[in-house]
Amino acid sequence: MDYLNRAAAGLGEDIWSRIDETAVSAARDLLTGRRFLPVEGPYGLGLTAIEVGEDGYCREPGPGEAGAVISRAISMPMLRRSFQLSLRRIEGFRHLGQPLHLTAVFDAAQAVARREEEFIYYGRDDFHLPGLLTVDGKALHRIGDWSHTEQALNDVLAAVNKLDGNGFHGPYALALAPVLYNSLFQRYEDTELLQLEHLRSLCELGVYKAPVKGGALVDSRVGRIIIGQDLMAGYARQDGIHHELYLSESLVMLVERPGAVCLLEA
């Protein structure tokens, strides 16, 4: 891990451990895609692209003509956020026993986590990276008003039937916009059963509050998250007042079966 330049900072293993623990904890609070999608890796910083699909001729060769076989690949984005820690505060912690506040680490980790979620759900068209909600070939169901009892269940069941019809029989995960997720804390009339608890019995991989519009029902075979470098902290420089550090990771959402997603469009 020399590329992280940690030795140049002179912070000591104790402080680096605290930074790592704070970053991982802060990111985990926001990450949903990793909770229900298969995750592979980490394979290392040097993994910059993933080959996808099968090799094939770019066009059928003519008589007497050599063919050209082409492979396809998608890029693996690196996500990065810089932050600063005060030299004086660090020295106060190390030599005077003062508290070490790592709010800057927390904020940077959550910024990286939010961007990871964006790539998983929406991808990036300009990088030719599809997301779960934007990939071509997904199913679609237009939902009703979830403030009405039974509507959420009816809509999710309709999405289940569409995936089932596509040959994807679960288990399923349900990712929902905050307003839809929060509406599930209503109880069914004359019962103590929350709608959220009911849907969790249908969606065995979980029901998640996610940074999406509407929602998505996802079969576990939709694809994989492939990680190059997992979330790690590195050292850039210091200016006599602050240490400048950064958090970075590299990963890509590989959507292999678009028909395993049903978009819930509000």
ABEGO torsion letter per residue (X at the ends): XAAAGAAAAGAEAAAAAAAAAAAAAAAAAABAAAAABBBBOBAEAABABBBBEBBBBABBBBBGBBBBBBBBBBBBBBBBBBBBBBAAAAAAAAAAGBBBBAAAAAAAAAAAAAAAAAAAAAEBAAAGBBBAAABBGBBBBBBBBAABBGAAAAAAAAAAAAAAAAGBAOBBBBBBBAAAAAAAABBBBGBABBAAAAAAAABAAEBBBBBBBEBBBBBAAAEBBBBBBBBBBBBABBAGABBBBBBBBBBBBBBABAAABBBBBX
